[in-house]
Amino acid sequence: MGVKLYYTTVTPSRSIKSQQADVTRILDSKGIKYEIIDIAQDGELREEMRKNAGDATAVPPQLFNEDQYCGNYEMFCEAVEADTVDQFLNSLVGLEMSVPDYMQCAEDHQTVLVVVQPVGIVAEDQFFKIYKRITSVSQVNIRDSNRVLFIRYRHHYLPENNEWGDFQTHRKVVGLIAITTCNSAKEWPQTAERFHGQKEVYSSTLYDSRLLVFGLQGEIAEQQRTDVAFYPGFDDCVEVEKRVEDFVESIFIVLESKRLDRATDKSGDKIPLLCVPFEKKDFVGLDTDSRHYKKRCQGRMRKHVGDLCLQAGMLQDALVHYHMAVELLRGVNDFLWLGAALEGLCSASVIFHYPGGTAGKTAGRKPNISQATDAGKRHRPGAQEVLIDPGALTANGISADTSTEIGRTKNCLSPEDIIEKYKEAISYYGKYKNAGVIELEACVKAVRVLAIQKRAREASEFLQNAVYINLGQLSEEEKIQRYSILSELYELIGFHRKSAFFKRVAAMQCVAPTIPEPGWKACYKLLLETLPGYSLSLDPKDFKGTHRGWAAVQMRLLHELVYASRRMGNPALSVRHLSFLLQTMLDFLSDQEKKEVTQSLENYTSKCPGGMEVITLPDGLKLPPVPFTKLPIVRSVKLLNLPVSLRPHKVKGLVQNMSSASPFIYSPILLHNRNEERCKKIDFQWVQGDVCEVQLMVYNPMPYELRVENMGLLTSGVEFESLPATLSLPAESGLYPVTLVGVPRTAGNITVNGYHTSVFGVNSDCLLEGLLNVKSSGCLVEVIPSLPRLQLSTSLPRSSHTTQPMSKEELSCSVSVQLFNGETQKLTITLENIGTEDIESLELNSKTVTTKEKLYGEFLSWEMAEALSHLPLKPGQSVTLAVGVKVNLDFSGQENLLQDLNDDGISVTGLPIASPLRQVLKPRPENKSVSSDSGKAEYNHIKLSTRPWFCPRVRGSVRTSVVLPARPWFYPCVPDSVRESVVLSVCPRVHVCRLFCFGFPSVALISVTG
């Protein structure tokens, strides 16, 4: 308390000088410290005094408590005569409660308040360890009685709030438990003195107190004392709860004696007038003998006795006293105390109807026997009626025997009437500026009752009223607490968005400009708690389908999270929230906003790149990664087959697929699994070591060019080397094909799970299962072991005509040669191993084939000894094979041969036939007669095979193919650009490779095995 006396040293008025002298003399005699402010030295001080006093003609002396006006000389003299100088000067501290208790509920009116505080130096963790054990004793069954005393504990309670104990007794500190440490007997006197000093703070209201001393041993500790308990240590105090129960019983004894004393007051007409702190000045000089004054005293005392009865466990008596207080106070228009009586009546009725409590903290309450009995009667009309007879009142208005009182109203309000009485009480509180805290707490209590009754709409009206209650100059911390509690109450009644609004206001209050050190961590924590109220989640998986919530509000909140995390000094959080904003709100961002967000993201990632790791906050909350599945947007995913020249084919009839073998005739589970696998598995194969491709159809939704870096495949199953790519997509490109490549390094089944990208400095792993509206033909493909590769070249020139393969396993290649019948020419074939596998065998076959029923004879010859001597053919080595070509046509019996050859596109000159050798373009539709040998097929071959796998590859001008005589796979490898007159193909039935040279009278067949 800082008393200021506005004084003047320069004045011609003797009266002012005399009054100033009287005030200073009285203040000095009472030992009250004060500060003299001389207004004669500064005219601005005079104006300040008059402004704060509310009187433009005010003259010294004027008294203030800090900036709160106390009064002038006449008011000071009245306070001196009434011996209320302390109350007069304490106007700032005692006029109103400074901090409301937002956790209050209706059943708190039934509790007694006990303060638990440390004395001296006590470790915080040790203090709260004992405090938790003390608070476990929340209710005590009184011995030799069926009543229960409920206790409300606080470890911090403002002394000025204690001044309101007469107005509502549950606000009065009636018990004090002090916790201290004392290590030696020398420290004990000082410890005891501190304890007594602590008691002085609440001495006007204390019923009893206890001191718990830890660490002191010896003679002092062995003394048996009622108010002090000694324990060796914080871990060796087994009887703390028992001590607390005894302490509570002693409080009950004092409480019961005060209740009986007030209820049976024999002081005649002199009932003391109970006052709230700000009323004490108003009653100075009033006529205490008037009938109006006496009824006011009676009504207030009746209400006070009702409070004591409620605390003492006498619910029915409390209801009767409250009803009588309402009647008395309503008659004298004592609205403040009438509101308190109505609130007490509501609280008692709530306790009766809801013995389990209206707040979570009291959910563990156990109603006593009388409450349980009353609760059983609550649905029987008339069972709990107690009537009031005004004639039964004694001369002083207090009757000890409430059972004789009969009257006009029920003693317990119905659930609907409870709310109506709360509204009435709050309206009375609203008439008094200094009762703002009482009004606010009453609103909170009513909301909790309405939440139990599931009347959310009416509860919101009470909360709306609470928002506009003026509590004066609140500190920033008090504002934060107020908005946070409003948020919790709105959440309690199911108004989630309203709850989020007030929690966000509280978050912004944490970083208000008036705060010297803004609490960005507290702001960030509160902002996170607002997310559910705005239908917002930090998991991108929750953003599928129709968007929920207001996108504009959600974007604003995400921007605030980004800014708060940056001010916290956590750039990784900023990147994560900004990435989440861009990913989930992309459809709602304007072109300008997209540009601004991406620029900010690039600035953040330049210092802290974004990744796919989970971010764990200090409170344990985990922020999942945010992959950029919309930058770019993927519409389809297709696994591509290998080029035709590189595709492996399974040779039929060699090895059966044993994976389908089963000892069971029918297995529905196995069949189901196979069907699922068949739906996902691709019907072609990839080869170990070969480059494989996956095609994506992507779309750039940004209004500017999008650069995607390090884009590659995500796979599982076999070891896979992804070859990342970098691409630039034009603005709003539409569907754009992108091919991603990689090399499988081992054999087995490989699953393409998705792709990875780096956009704006954020690395993303985008899984196919998380992509919306994506078409995919499958993502599982089999990788077979690596196959040999053989490059084949010939000495003959390339043909301008191509042949069509006879089956999908055959690849055609053509070379051109011109010979006359009977002419001979040498053909050199060079085979080079360009793969990584050895070629261990080489086979050359020739076969006579029929075309349009015309029989051609043999015309090829070769020597294999030289070529076979170079086997096995190592990677990088080559071998040369000489083949002789001799034309030997038999024209006997073929009268129409020339015409047929001309029809087949073969030019005939000179001898029986002289034509460029070219592929037969098209067989004739009509049947022709053939010789008896036309159906015969001859095979001339040299074969040496130790390994059944080979993969010859043709590069340059000639193609070749793979033959697998013993294994089910072969690998034709002919580049698409090569088209020669030599056809190399595979016959699945005989498992050999055939080299067709159409136009010759006979056909050569080469089989290379390695």
WOWO-V699331 format. One line per field, one symbol per residue. ss: DSSP state (H for helix, E for strand, C for the rest). phi: phi as a letter, one per 20 degrees, with the letter a starting at -180 (. if undefined). psi: psi as a letter, one per 40 degrees, with the letter a starting at -180 (. if undefined). A space follows every 50 residues. Layout:
ss=???
phi=???
psi=???
This chain:
ss=CCEEEEECCCCCCHHHHHHHHHHHHHHHHCCCCEEEEECCCCHHHHHHHH HHHCCCCCCCCEEEECCEEEEEHHHHHHHHHCCCHHHHHCHHHHCCCCCC CCCCCHHHHHEEEEEEEEECCCCHHHHHHHHHHHHCCCEEECCCCCCEEE EEEECCCCHHHHCCCCCCHHHCEEEEEEEEECCCHHHHHHHHHHHHHHHH HCCCCCCEEEEEEECCCCHHHHCCCCCEEEECECCECCCHHHHHHHHHHH HHHHHHHHHHHHHCCCCCCCCCCCCCHHHCCCCCCCCCCCHHHHHHHHHH HHHHHHHHHHHCCCHHHHHHHHHHHHHHHHHCCCHHHHHHHHHHHHHHHH HHHCCCCCCHHHCCCCCCHHHHHHHHHCCCCCCCCCCCCHHHCCCCCCCC CHHHCCCCCCCCCCHHHHHHHHHHHHHHHCCCHHHHHHHHHHHHHHHHHH HHCCCHHHHHHHHHHHHCCCCCCCCHHHHHHHHHHHHHHHHHCCCHHHHH HHHHHHHHHCCCCCCCCCCHHHHHHHHHHHCHHHCCCCCHHHCCCCCCCC HHHHHHHHHHHHHHHHHCCCHHHHHHHHHHHHHHCHHHCCHHHHHHHHHH HHHHHCCCCECCCCEECCCCCEECCCCCCECCEEEEEEECCCCHHHCEEE CCCCCCCHHHCCCCCCCHHHHHHHHHHHHHEEEEEEECCCEEEEEEEEEC CCCCCEEEEEEEEEEECCCEEEECEEEEECCCCCCEEEEEEEEECCCEEE EEEEEEEEECCEEEEEEHHHCCCCEECCCEEEEECCCCCEEEEECCEECC CCCCCCCCCCEECCEECEEECCCEEEEEEEEEECCCCCECCEEEEEECCE ECCEECCCCEEECCHHHHCCCCECCCCEEEEEEEEECCCCCCCCCCHHHH HHHCCCCCCCCCCEEECCCCCCCCCCCCCCCCCCCCCCEEEEEECCCCCC CCEECCCCCCCCCCCCCCEEECEECCCCCCCEEEEEECCCCEEEEEECCC CCEEEEECCC
phi=.deddfccecbeeffffffffffffffffemefbdedeefebffffffff ffemcfdfcfecdcdleefeqefffffffffelcffffeeffeefbfecf efefbgfffeedecedcfcmecgfffffffgfffffeebcffflbeecde dddbebbffffffefffbffeefdbcdddbdbebffefgfffffffffff fdffcfeabbcdddoecpfffefecfeccdcfafecbfdfffffffffff fffffffffffffdfdemfeefefcegfefffefnffeefffffffffff fffffffffffendfffffffffffffffffdleffffffffffffffff fffcffndcffdfefdffffffffffefedgnfdecdddgfefffendcf defeecadcfecffgffgfffffffffffffdfedfffffffffffffff ffeldffffffffffffefedneefffffffffffgffffffenefffff ffffffffffcfffefcgeffffffffffeggfdlccedfffdcnffdne ffffffffffffffffffncfffffffffffffedffdefgffgffffff ffffffdbfecdfeedegenfddffcfefdceeddbcceeffggfdfece ffnecffefefbfefbcffffffffffffeeeeccddgnefdccddddbe eeebfddddlebedcbodfceedfccccefflfmfcfcddcacfeceqed deerbdbcclndecdeeffeeeldebeqcdcedeffdfccddcceeffee dddeffbfedcebccdbdcefnecbedddddcededdfddbcccccbedd clmdedefbdbbcefffffeefefgneccdcecedcebddefmdfeffff fffendfdbmfgbbbfebfffbfffefcfcffefeecdcdbccccdcedb bfcdcndcdbbdccfddecccfcdgffecdedddbcdffdlceddedfoe fbcecdcdca
psi=hhhhhhihehhehddddddddddddddddefhiihhhheddhdddddddd ddefheehiiihhihbehhdiadddddddddeffddddefdddedihdhi geeiidedeeiihhhhiihahhhdddddddddddedgeihhhifieihhh hhihehhhddddeedddhdeehheihhhhiiheiddeddddddddddddd dfdeehdiiihhhhehiadddehhidehhhidideggefddddddddddd dddddddddddddfhfebeghihhiideedddeheiheeidddddddddd dddddddddddeegdddddddddddddddddefgdddddddddddddddd dddgeeieiddedeihiaddddddddedehhedfhhihhdeeiideehhd geeehiaeiidhiidddddddddddddddeehdefddddddddddddddd ddefgddddddddddddehheagiidddddddddddddddddeegddddd ddddddddddfidehdgigdddddddddeedddffhiehedegiahhiih dddddddddddddddddefgddddddddddddddedeehidddddddddd ddddeddgiiaeihhhideehhhiigigeegihhdihhhiiiideehiih hiedhihedehieidhhdddddddddddddhieiiihheihiihhhhihh eieihhhhifhaihiicihhhhgiihihhihfeahhhhhhiihheiiahh hhdaiiihhfehhhhhideehifhhheiehihhiiiiihhhhiieiiiie iiihidieeihiihihihiiheiiihhhhhhhheaeiiheihhhiihhii hfehhiaieiiiheddddeeiihiheiiihhhhhhhhghhehegdedddd dddeehhhibadhhihhiihdhiidiiiiiieedeihihhihhhhdhehi ghhhibeiiaihhgdeiehighghidehhiehhhahhddefihhhhghei eihihhhhh.
